Amino acid sequence: MEKSEKIFSGLAIDVRLIKKYLESNGIKCYADNSNASANNSKWAGNGFDPRIDLMVDETQASKARQLVEEFLNTKAE
């Protein structure tokens, strides 16, 4: 990916589901757990932060955001 953009941040289970949904719709993405990887102990500086960022190429960010919104609206029903 040239330049990545964060399109979602949440718990690992939600990120995994959304990642799978995006990939099934042709969007390449990856999970970035920089909060945990900031140090070797897997704990963020001010305590544990369970959020994981979902990243996509900036050229696909607009479509990816639409799909995330669609997924979350479907999940809420």
C-alpha positions in Angstrom: 0.0 0.0 0.0 1.3 3.4 -0.9 -0.3 5.6 1.8 -2.6 4.1 4.4 -5.6 5.6 6.0 -7.4 4.6 9.2 -11.0 3.8 8.5 -12.1 2.0 11.7 -10.9 1.5 15.2 -12.3 -1.0 17.6 -12.0 -4.3 19.4 -10.2 -7.2 17.7 -13.4 -9.1 17.0 -15.1 -6.2 15.3 -12.0 -5.4 13.3 -11.7 -9.0 12.2 -15.3 -9.1 11.0 -15.1 -5.8 9.2 -11.8 -6.7 7.6 -13.3 -9.9 6.2 -16.3 -8.0 4.9 -14.1 -5.4 3.2 -11.9 -8.1 1.6 -14.9 -9.9 0.3 -15.8 -6.6 -1.4 -12.4 -6.3 -3.0 -10.8 -3.8 -0.5 -7.3 -4.7 0.6 -6.8 -3.8 4.3 -4.8 -4.6 7.4 -5.1 -4.4 11.1 -2.6 -2.2 12.9 -2.2 -2.8 16.6 0.4 -0.2 17.2 -1.0 0.4 20.8 0.1 -3.0 21.8 3.2 -3.2 19.7 4.5 0.1 21.0 6.4 -1.8 23.7 7.2 -5.5 24.2 4.8 -6.0 27.1 1.7 -5.6 24.8 0.5 -2.8 27.1 0.1 0.8 26.1 1.9 3.5 28.0 -1.1 4.6 30.1 -2.6 1.1 30.6 -4.0 -1.5 28.3 -5.7 -0.2 25.1 -7.7 -2.9 23.3 -8.4 -0.9 20.2 -7.0 -2.0 16.9 -7.0 0.3 13.8 -8.1 -1.0 10.4 -6.1 0.5 7.6 -6.7 0.7 3.8 -4.9 2.3 0.9 -5.9 6.0 0.7 -7.2 5.4 -2.8 -9.8 2.9 -1.4 -10.7 4.8 1.8 -13.9 6.4 0.5 -15.4 3.1 -0.7 -14.1 1.3 2.4 -15.9 3.9 4.7 -19.1 3.3 2.8 -18.7 -0.5 3.3 -17.9 -0.1 7.0 -21.0 2.0 7.5 -23.1 -0.5 5.6 -21.7 -3.3 7.7 -22.3 -1.5 11.0 -25.9 -0.6 10.0 -26.6 -4.2 9.0 -25.1 -5.5 12.3 -27.2 -3.1 14.4 -30.5 -4.3 12.9 
